[in-house]
Amino acid sequence: MKRVKEFFGKIVRIRGFKYIVVVILAVLIVGFIDQNSVWNHFCNQRKIAELEQEIELYKGQYESDLKKIRQMDNDPKIVEKIARERYFMKKADEDIFVLDTDVEAE
């Protein structure tokens, strides 16, 4: 215990020790602890990059959907095709047979 007290006594007597402690604390606060820290800044930049990629994905989907909507506005046959394929709609005199592609092994 005596050695520990001597060690800390020598450290405290170092010239400019209080300035070193203040600088270390400031770096810790600004770098990691504070809400606006450098660490949080890097994390936020990474999130922004991910969200920008997601925006590009949704822009592509939007353009594709807009193209399909324009096709449906111009051609009623496309509306009929989508209604038949996706929603199994039929005309009054038709019968629809849905074939299941899943085959169970027996």
N, C-alpha and C positions, 0 to 999 in steps of 0.2 A: 504494500500500500504506500509505503514511503517512496518507492521508486516512481510510482504513478504520479504522486504529488510533485516530485522533483521534475518529472518529464513535463507535466502541464505547466509548472512554474517557469521552466525554460522556454516553452512555447509562447507563453503570455509575455515574456520579457523581450521577445523578438521585436525589433524595430519595425513599426508599421503593421503590427499584427491586427489591430482593430480595422485597418483599412482592407487588409486581406479578407477578413471575415465578412465585412460589409460587401465587398465585391463578389465573394462566393455566394452569399445569400441573394444578392441582386440577380446574379446569373441564374440561380436556381428558380427564383420567382419568375423572372421574365422568360426563362427557357422552358419550364415544365409546370409550375404550380398555377400560375395566373390563368384566368379565363381567356385572355388574349395572348397566350404563350406561343412560342415558336412551334412547339409540338402540335398544339391545336391548329395552328395555321397550316402545317403540312397535312394534317388529317383532313382539314376542310378542302384543301386543294385537291386531294385524292378523291374526295366525294364529288367535287365539282366536275372533275374529269369523267367520273363514272356517269354522272347525270347528263353530261353533254353527249356521251355515247348513246345513252338511252333516248335523248331527244332526237338524235339522228335516226335511230331505229324507228321511232314513232313517226318522224317525218316521212320516211320511206313507206311505212304502212299507210299513212294518210294519203300520199300520192297514189298508191295502188288502189285504195278504196275510192278515191275521187275519180280515178279512171274508170273503175267498174260502174260507179253511179252515172257517169256521163254516157257510158255504153248502154246502160239500162234506160236512160232517158231517150236515147235516139233509136233504140231497137227493141220493140216489144217481144221479139222472139227470145232475146236473152233473159228477159224477166220470166218468161214461160219456162225456159231451160232451168233457171235457178230454182223456180218453184217446184218443178218436177224432181230435180236431183236432190235438193236439200230437204224439202218439206213434204215430199211424196204426194204432192197434189196431182189430181187427175181430172180429166174431162168426164162428163156424165156417162159416156158410153165406154169407158175404159176400165180395165182391171190392172192392178199393179201387183207384181210379184217381187218381193224383196228377197234376194239371195244372200245368205249369210256366208261370208268367206272364212269364218273360223271353223276349222274341222277338229273335232276332238278325237284323240287317239283312243281306240278301244282295245 
